[in-house]
Structure formats: structure tokens, C-alpha cells
């Protein structure tokens, strides 16, 4: 009998098909989780950046609105024009009663959020957590006569988010002669 090459090679017993082991599955899942996390980090940072810029934009709008409200009032107190003390006068217990620019000195909104000039809460969800405070001070500008120390007042409005200052706007207001 003549042997062929196929007959000369021993046949191996049938090897059952091998599946993926639990260890390989866990390794693949871990690698996938690491890759997904690394890929998602830039998107999360981008979303935080977008939210922060929206918050700053709202803070600028709130500061501008309040400083415009202040500057729309007369420089001198209409009831006591020679009164130069900063802050609200007697009986001016709410913002709606302020009648000149320096009455806002020391104005601070509480943690309940920004309010309009009638002390009604501003309903926009974008302003949640924002608060404002105002300081005023008389300033002497270059070239201004030293005897005229009460001709200009600098009004500064600061807006905070959770006690962190976001915006500070200042404007110098002049007395009308």
C-alpha cells in the first residue's frame, strides 16, 4: 500500500471553538471606560465654560441695569441738596424710595437673588445665585479745584455668584451746574 502525504500527517483531535474569557471581557470594558472618559472630558469642560460665560453675560446685564438706574436719578438729594453723606437719607428704607445717586451706597442684595427697583425678584432662571452690591465715593479728578470736592461721585456695582465676584462696573457721575 502506498502512503500519501495526507495519510502521513497525523490528524489532531477536534479542538472546540474558544470564546472570550471573563478576564478578557473585564479588560475590554475597562479600556472602553477609560477611552470614553478621556473623550468626554473636553466636552464637559466646554459645557462648564459655556455656562460660566452665560453667567458672566447675565452679571454684566444686571450690573449695567443697576448702574443705569442709579445714574438716572439726580446727583443731589432733592429734599436736602447740601447733604453730602453717602447712603440713603432718613426714611429711604427701600430702593424704590431712593431719590439721588449716592443713596445706593451700601446697597446689598441678599442671597435671594437680584430684584428690580420695586424690590420684586427678577424671575429669570439665568440670574439664580447672582447678587449685587453698590458702593459710592466722592472723587477728585485731575484739574478739579480742591474746594469742589463734592462735584463727582464714582458709583461701583459688583455682581457676585455664590460669593465669587464676576463683574465690577464703575461710572463717574457729575453734579449738574
Buried (B, 14 or more C-beta within 10 A) or exposed (E): EEEEEEEEEEEEEEEEEEEEEEEEEEEEEEEEEEEEEEEEEEEEEEEEEEEEEEBBEBBBBBBBBBBEBBEEBEBBBEEEEEEEEBEBBEEBEEBEEBBBBBBBBEBEBEEEBBBBEEEEEBEEEBBEBBBBBBBBEEBEEEEEEEEEEBBBBBBBBBBBBEEEEBBBBEBEBEEEE
